[in-house]
């Protein structure tokens, strides 16, 4: 999140002061939480999932499904909420997903989803908050 291409982008100092250490590691340092450890992995209440850094709405509960991968999975995102970035780290080629508002790292999207979209947005629980309807 170094270049200023996101409307709500902030300094590392700001994020360190306003995020937990774990969320900072995920959202800013592009970390990953251990599989099956996140509070939203098997969470299926009605509402919206928001970026933990800037509260940008990212996913609706109707887009969520249990993929069995160990992370919250969604078959689509709220239009305009996510930016896709080519990720060639760790010897793999993947598509990273970041919040289109602040640039926070959310996870990755894969083309192996079981619904009609064919997408599986694999998201770290520590990168989102939930707002119940």
C-alpha positions, 0 to 999 in steps of 0.5 A, a space after each residue: 500500500 505504498 503508492 497513492 492509488 486508493 482513495 482511503 489509503 493511509 500511512 503505515 503509522 496510521 494502520 499500526 495505530 488503528 489495526 490489531 497486530 494480526 490484522 496489520 500483518 494480513 492487510 498491510 504486510 499481505 500475510 495469511 491466517 492459518 486455515 480453519 482459524 478465522 472467526 468468519 470461516 463458518 459464519 453464515 448470518 445475514 449481513 455484509 462483510 466490510 474491510 477491517 481497515 476502512 469499512 468498505 462493504 466488500 461481500 454480502 452474506 448471500 455470496 458466501 459459501 463453505 468451500 472447505 478450504 479453511 478460509 471464508 469463501 465468496 462466489 462474488 464481490 460487491 461491484 467495484 469493491 475489490 481490485 485484482 492484482 497479479 501475484 507471483 509470490 511464493 513460486 505461484 501465479 495467483 490473483 490477489 484481491 485487495 480493497 478498492 478503497 484502501 488497498 488492504 490485502 484480503 486474500 486471493 480469488 480462484 476460478 474453481 468455485 462451485 457456483 454459477 460464477 465459477 469464482 472462489 474469493 478466499 478471504 482472511 477473516 482478520 481482513 474483514 468485519 461483519 455488519 449484521 442486517 
